Amino acid sequence: MDILAKDELGHFVVIEIKRSNQAARAALHELTKYVALLKSTLGVQLERIRVLLISTDWHELAVPFSEYLRTVEVPTEGLVIQAEPNGEVTSVKKFTPVTLERPLSLERMQQIYLYENAEKRDQALAQIANAARQASIVDFIILKVDYEGDKVQVINPHGAYFLFSAPVDYNDKASLDNFIARTGINWEELDSPSENFLCWMQEFEEVDYDSFEIGYPEKLSSICSTGWRPKLTYRAGRYETNSELMPDESLRKVCKTPFVSPAQPDVERKVRLIPAQSAA
């Protein structure tokens, strides 16, 4: 600990000054250790502890400190300082946490576009992908599903099954409020919050379909066991860029369905996407 001080309210303030040659993780480890010592050894209540991390160089520190702020138990701030070679501080400003990517997790709320013929379905794939991107949904998967059973009651035997990861942690009020302000999405308090994103998709590029249904994991598993054959058609966002770390076999487990993988990248994987909606 570089400095242990008290503020005007009598709270303990742990101040760690990161040196340019000090690893970022080491600095955060020091903070965690000193807070634990105050709490366990001296019996200081967490609400009476504050933490300050000061550094002139935040290049290496920005991401791990932003992650640290998500889980730390006490009020914590970072300060960016500029100093002369003789040590005189010339400016001080508060560090602004960087925006971190959410872990990939498929939402329970899914979407199924159904078609009487396969050609119409295949032509709609680009519409689905573009509508998703315009609604700020970057990480998504599209499966083609085709009915190969013998039930004549199935009048739309071809489908495009849309699965996605939410672009924001809607359980984090601050993150959600920022997302709403930045994108202008009309957010409603629904039983399934992720339905807001699917509704928002419909406000952009119109998707041509013959029938439409809401999907969910159990429904996907059910149709795959009743004569429908799923095929992975499109991986977007991190599902595409992380294809080596998350191969098709891993996606099968995530989607809980034994879809067929394309033998090679084809026109389906090269659906032309228009740019995602820019921030206001």
QUIFEN-V893536 format. One record per run of one state. SS is the DSSP state (a for helix, b for strand, c for the rest). FROM is the first residue (numbers start at 1). TO is the last residue. If there is no record, write none. Layout:
ss/from/to
SS/FROM/TO
SS/FROM/TO
This chain:
ss/from/to
c/1/2
b/3/6
c/7/11
b/12/17
c/18/23
a/24/40
c/41/45
a/46/48
b/49/55
c/56/61
a/62/71
c/72/74
b/75/83
c/84/88
b/89/94
c/95/105
b/106/106
c/107/109
b/110/115
c/116/117
a/118/134
c/135/139
b/140/147
c/148/157
b/158/165
c/166/172
a/173/183
c/184/194
a/195/201
c/202/210
b/211/215
c/216/216
a/217/224
c/225/227
b/228/236
c/237/237
a/238/241
c/242/247
a/248/255
c/256/259
b/260/260
c/261/266
a/267/270
c/271/280
